[in-house]
Amino acid sequence: MSITPDIVAAHGFTPEEYDRVLAAMGREPNLLELGIFSVMWSEHCSYKSSRLHLAKLPPKAPWVIQGPGENAGVIDIGDGDAAIFKMESHNHPSYIEPYQGAATGVGGILRDVFTMGARPVANMNALRFGEIDAPKMRHLVKGVVAGIGGYGNCVGVPTVGGETIFHKSYNGNIIVNAMTVGLARADKIFYSAAAGVGNPVVYVGSKTGRDGIHGATMASAEFDENSEEKRPTVQVGDPFTEKLLIEACLELMASDAIVAIQDMGAAGLTSSSVEMASKGGVGIRLDLDKVPCREAGMTPYEMMLSESQERMLMVLKPGREAFAEAIFRKWQLDFAVIGEVVHGGDLTMTFHGHEVGRIPLEPLADAAPKYDRPHVPTPKREPLADVPASASIAADLKTLMASVDLCSRRWIWEQYDHMVGADTLQRPGGDAAVVRVHGTRKALAIATDCTPRYCYADPHEGGRQAVAETWRNIIAVGGKPLAITNCLNFASPQNPVIMGQLVGCIEGMAEACRALDYPVVSGNVSLYNESKATGGGNAILPTPAIGGVGLLADYAKQMDLAFKAAGEAIWLIGGDGTHLGQSLWLRECHGREEGPPPPVNLVAERAHGEAVAGLIAAGTVTAVHDLSDGGLVVALAEMALASGLGAVVDGRLDAATAFGEDQGRYLVTAPAGVDIPGATRIGTVGGDALVLNGETVALAELKRLHEDALPAMIRG
């Protein structure tokens, strides 16, 4: 087949990029080779618009075993144990086919983690939907939640928390980010760099089908009115096969047979083979006749670009093939030797006895395009003018607790099995999930956070805040924050305004990570999250989702947000609320999305967090909750609803002290007579209502408003 300009364009190349392909090959590529360049040079695989800026993120700390560049990040959690984790996006597939898109997002991130030798112990997610009344939005919400629950529940890994927000900017392009955390021995981590000329290259797992072909390329393009036609590029998952694959891989990993291992994620067999060979500085030869296929007549192009799920690629030590095959056959999985490690730096493919493709690896990987795209900073917002007053703090609290971003997510998390494995110590709904390290006194604290409205108003400040909030949430449950993963969701990088948002958020994240000794060990970038189909290029809000992981040395000292006893004092650490710009109160009670976001003082953030950690370690406090969306009064309401105990607030609250979203703040409770230095006593626990400025809000009414809102929205 002759490669025409139309075929080149259909594969997502600019004319300049195709010229680079020609230069790299020294000739015109055939269709198979063009397809391989297409997926490897997609934004999803190459990070060509973001690599330059991702290098600004700090990846190192004494406890980091593996930072960015592998399937997942690895941190040392003591006693020879390691935590392995990563977050990834499945946005475009989930918009096209919500159940399978979300389900295979979970499956993919699970494979990233157990590929490294870890047993997955917890799943998290970060979801963004459009207005609930937008076209097909209820269908999307139901499908995504069902897909996450269906896959995680069946594979037997608990979904222990996450976050969900709704905003009109996601009407045409929802965000589905999945995170997995696993545990391994620190001396049994597996890596992906191929080695050993002559070593066998082995395919294991499910058979290859035609689902998911060009999924990576589709994930690197914006949506238009023809998006539904992309449904065939959405993969189909089988969680029961994934469970078998986990067990088979971990059994083989207990031996010494594996040299390197890589999951087949985006771009399937192409990306796994290219990444393994390029990292190892070797070549790789694949005999495509030996690839297990579930459909007749599959072409080399289809085999190399398929994103069928539940598949892995391995390099084994010579002579260990029969041993490995016996394990995978026992678990009823396919096993095939499909190639070998070779000298040189090429990916070579044969089919029916003929060479059908040969590509130098360097331009596919390390020498892939890297752009310094034009970007313009987001202008600073003017301070709020004519700040409104609150006619009734109590009435505004009711409005907020029933609002789309603050109402209970119980309808969502009750569809997830969050207790399977029997190591979940805190269920969804708190500041962070807490999961025991089985057989020890240790536990992991896990949180996902991002406030896109802040990032839109001021990307730099929003990036700082997203990192700081996960740090604060881990502190609040008694954990020591150790490291983050991220999933950077933005619209088109070819728009200098959007590119400015990406750069600003990354630079803000980097500042926060350095200030908090909180390195970035893994991550993902998802661009082109916008839709022409919703009218004029609807770009999502910049959404740099952060997944934080911390350690509790003794889970007996974990903390939660529920009030514990009547008569206990409530203390505020970090000062009164002053900042209403970009607050949910301003939006939900006054219909205004205005002003700058609250600034993040990283020195104060760290000082306040370390003070709270000290109080928890000393056993001084009985409950802890960080202040974020909705400010002080919303935090009080959440503590009250978690416990069934009310509170009386001293003094008089105005809108700013009640609903200001100033950062770096916590509410804590302590027995009567215990003093909290540097904190302000604001009230007392007790009763069955919140008493605010003399007005009473019954907890029963607040609970009804809070918990009934989301199911009612979903029903329509």
FENFENJO-V594960 format. One record per residue. N is the residue number from 0. D_CENTER is the distance of its C-alpha to the mean C-alpha in Angstrom with 1 decimal. Layout:
n = (N,N)
d_center = (D_CENTER,D_CENTER)
//
This chain:
n = (0,1,2,3,4,5,6,7,8,9,10,11,12,13,14,15,16,17,18,19,20,21,22,23,24,25,26,27,28,29,30,31,32,33,34,35,36,37,38,39,40,41,42,43,44,45,46,47,48,49,50,51,52,53,54,55,56,57,58,59,60,61,62,63,64,65,66,67,68,69,70,71,72,73,74,75,76,77,78,79,80,81,82,83,84,85,86,87,88,89,90,91,92,93,94,95,96,97,98,99,100,101,102,103,104,105,106,107,108,109,110,111,112,113,114,115,116,117,118,119,120,121,122,123,124,125,126,127,128,129,130,131,132,133,134,135,136,137,138,139,140,141,142,143,144,145,146,147,148,149,150,151,152,153,154,155,156,157,158,159,160,161,162,163,164,165,166,167,168,169,170,171,172,173,174,175,176,177,178,179,180,181,182,183,184,185,186,187,188,189,190,191,192,193,194,195,196,197,198,199,200,201,202,203,204,205,206,207,208,209,210,211,212,213,214,215,216,217,218,219,220,221,222,223,224,225,226,227,228,229,230,231,232,233,234,235,236,237,238,239,240,241,242,243,244,245,246,247,248,249,250,251,252,253,254,255,256,257,258,259,260,261,262,263,264,265,266,267,268,269,270,271,272,273,274,275,276,277,278,279,280,281,282,283,284,285,286,287,288,289,290,291,292,293,294,295,296,297,298,299,300,301,302,303,304,305,306,307,308,309,310,311,312,313,314,315,316,317,318,319,320,321,322,323,324,325,326,327,328,329,330,331,332,333,334,335,336,337,338,339,340,341,342,343,344,345,346,347,348,349,350,351,352,353,354,355,356,357,358,359,360,361,362,363,364,365,366,367,368,369,370,371,372,373,374,375,376,377,378,379,380,381,382,383,384,385,386,387,388,389,390,391,392,393,394,395,396,397,398,399,400,401,402,403,404,405,406,407,408,409,410,411,412,413,414,415,416,417,418,419,420,421,422,423,424,425,426,427,428,429,430,431,432,433,434,435,436,437,438,439,440,441,442,443,444,445,446,447,448,449,450,451,452,453,454,455,456,457,458,459,460,461,462,463,464,465,466,467,468,469,470,471,472,473,474,475,476,477,478,479,480,481,482,483,484,485,486,487,488,489,490,491,492,493,494,495,496,497,498,499,500,501,502,503,504,505,506,507,508,509,510,511,512,513,514,515,516,517,518,519,520,521,522,523,524,525,526,527,528,529,530,531,532,533,534,535,536,537,538,539,540,541,542,543,544,545,546,547,548,549,550,551,552,553,554,555,556,557,558,559,560,561,562,563,564,565,566,567,568,569,570,571,572,573,574,575,576,577,578,579,580,581,582,583,584,585,586,587,588,589,590,591,592,593,594,595,596,597,598,599,600,601,602,603,604,605,606,607,608,609,610,611,612,613,614,615,616,617,618,619,620,621,622,623,624,625,626,627,628,629,630,631,632,633,634,635,636,637,638,639,640,641,642,643,644,645,646,647,648,649,650,651,652,653,654,655,656,657,658,659,660,661,662,663,664,665,666,667,668,669,670,671,672,673,674,675,676,677,678,679,680,681,682,683,684,685,686,687,688,689,690,691,692,693,694,695,696,697,698,699,700,701,702,703,704,705,706,707,708,709,710,711,712,713,714,715)
d_center = (40.6,41.1,38.0,38.6,37.0,35.6,33.9,32.5,31.1,29.7,27.7,26.1,28.2,29.9,33.6,32.9,30.1,32.5,35.2,32.9,32.6,36.3,36.8,34.5,36.2,39.7,40.3,38.9,36.1,36.5,34.1,32.2,31.8,30.8,28.1,26.7,26.8,25.2,22.0,21.8,22.4,19.9,17.3,14.7,16.5,18.5,16.5,20.0,19.5,17.0,18.2,20.9,18.9,16.0,19.0,19.4,16.5,18.1,17.1,20.0,21.3,23.8,21.4,19.1,20.3,18.0,16.0,14.4,16.3,16.0,13.9,11.9,12.9,15.7,17.3,20.7,21.0,24.8,27.4,26.3,22.9,19.5,15.9,13.7,9.9,7.0,3.5,5.0,6.5,9.7,11.1,14.6,15.4,14.3,16.7,19.4,19.3,16.9,17.6,17.5,14.6,12.3,14.1,13.9,10.2,10.3,13.3,11.9,9.2,12.0,14.4,12.5,13.0,16.5,17.7,17.8,20.1,18.0,18.4,15.1,15.6,12.7,9.8,7.6,6.0,6.0,9.0,11.6,15.1,18.4,21.6,22.4,25.8,24.5,25.5,23.8,21.1,22.2,22.1,18.5,17.4,19.5,18.5,14.7,15.2,17.8,15.9,13.1,16.0,18.3,16.4,15.1,18.5,20.5,18.9,19.5,16.2,15.7,12.9,13.5,11.7,9.2,10.2,12.0,14.2,16.8,18.4,20.9,19.0,16.7,19.9,19.9,16.3,13.7,9.9,8.1,4.4,4.7,4.7,8.4,10.9,14.4,17.8,20.5,23.7,23.4,26.3,24.9,21.9,22.0,21.4,21.7,24.7,27.6,31.0,34.5,36.6,37.7,34.9,33.9,30.6,29.6,27.6,26.5,24.9,25.5,27.7,26.8,27.3,27.1,23.8,21.0,23.5,22.3,18.8,17.4,20.1,19.5,15.8,17.5,19.9,20.2,21.4,25.1,27.6,27.6,23.9,25.0,26.9,23.7,23.2,24.5,21.6,19.2,19.1,20.5,19.1,21.2,19.6,23.0,23.3,19.9,21.3,24.4,22.6,20.8,24.2,26.1,23.9,24.0,27.8,28.4,26.4,28.8,31.5,32.1,31.8,28.6,28.7,25.3,22.6,19.8,18.0,18.9,15.7,15.9,19.6,20.5,23.7,23.9,20.8,21.2,24.9,24.6,22.0,23.9,27.2,26.3,24.7,27.9,30.3,31.9,32.6,31.8,34.0,32.9,35.4,33.8,36.6,35.1,31.6,31.5,31.4,31.4,33.0,36.4,37.1,33.7,34.1,32.7,30.6,29.0,28.5,26.9,24.5,23.7,20.2,21.5,19.3,19.9,21.6,21.8,24.0,25.9,28.7,31.2,34.2,37.4,39.2,36.2,35.6,37.7,36.2,32.6,33.8,35.4,32.1,30.2,33.3,33.5,30.0,31.2,28.9,30.1,31.0,32.6,33.6,32.9,33.7,34.2,33.4,36.1,37.5,36.6,33.5,33.4,31.5,34.4,34.4,37.4,38.3,41.6,43.1,42.3,39.9,37.7,35.4,35.3,32.9,32.6,29.3,29.1,28.7,26.0,23.8,24.8,27.1,24.9,25.2,23.7,24.3,25.1,24.8,26.7,24.9,26.4,25.3,24.6,27.9,27.9,28.5,31.8,32.0,32.5,36.1,37.9,35.4,36.2,37.3,36.4,39.3,37.8,35.0,35.1,35.0,32.1,30.2,30.8,29.6,26.3,25.6,26.2,24.2,21.3,18.6,20.3,21.8,20.9,17.9,20.2,20.7,17.1,16.6,20.1,19.2,17.0,18.8,17.5,20.7,21.1,21.9,23.5,21.5,19.5,21.3,19.7,18.7,16.3,17.7,18.0,16.5,14.5,14.5,17.2,17.7,20.9,21.4,23.9,27.5,27.0,27.0,23.6,20.3,16.7,15.2,11.5,10.1,7.3,9.1,10.3,13.7,14.1,17.9,18.3,16.6,18.9,21.9,21.4,18.5,19.6,19.9,16.7,14.8,16.8,16.2,12.4,12.8,15.9,14.7,12.3,15.4,17.7,16.0,16.2,19.7,20.6,20.3,22.3,19.8,20.0,16.8,16.5,13.5,10.0,7.2,5.8,5.0,8.5,9.7,13.5,16.8,19.5,19.9,23.6,24.1,24.9,23.8,20.2,20.3,21.6,18.6,16.3,18.8,19.2,15.7,15.3,18.7,18.0,14.9,17.2,20.0,18.1,16.8,20.4,22.0,20.1,20.2,16.5,15.6,12.7,12.7,10.1,7.8,8.0,10.0,10.7,14.2,17.0,15.3,18.7,21.5,25.2,25.9,25.3,27.9,28.0,24.6,22.3,19.5,16.3,16.0,14.2,10.6,9.0,6.0,6.5,6.0,9.7,12.0,15.7,18.9,21.7,24.9,26.6,24.8,28.2,27.4,24.2,24.3,23.2,23.9,26.8,30.3,32.5,36.1,38.4,40.1,37.3,36.7,33.5,32.8,30.7,29.4,28.7,31.3,31.8,29.7,31.1,28.4,28.1,26.8,23.7,23.9,23.3,27.0,28.1,26.2,26.9,30.4,31.7,29.8,29.0,25.9,27.6,27.9,25.8,22.8,23.7,24.1,22.3,25.0,23.2,26.4,26.8,23.2,23.7,27.2,26.4,23.5,25.9,28.6,26.6,25.7,29.4,30.4,28.2,29.5,33.0,32.7,33.8,31.4,30.8,27.7,25.0,22.7,21.0,22.0,19.6,19.8,23.5,24.8,27.4,28.8,25.6,24.6,28.0,27.8,24.5,26.3,29.4,27.8,26.1,29.5,32.1,33.9,34.7,35.5,38.1,37.0,39.7,40.9,40.1,36.7,36.4,33.4,31.9,32.3,31.1,28.1,27.4,23.9,25.0,22.4,22.8,24.5,24.9,27.2,28.8,31.7,34.6,38.0,40.8,42.6,39.7,39.1,35.8,36.9,35.4,34.0,35.5,36.7,35.8,36.9,37.6,36.0,38.1,39.3,37.5,36.6,35.2,38.1,37.2,40.1,42.4,40.6,39.4,36.2,36.6,33.5,34.5,34.3,31.1,29.5,30.8,29.5,26.0,25.6,27.5,25.8,22.8,24.8,27.5,25.2,24.0,27.6,28.7)
//
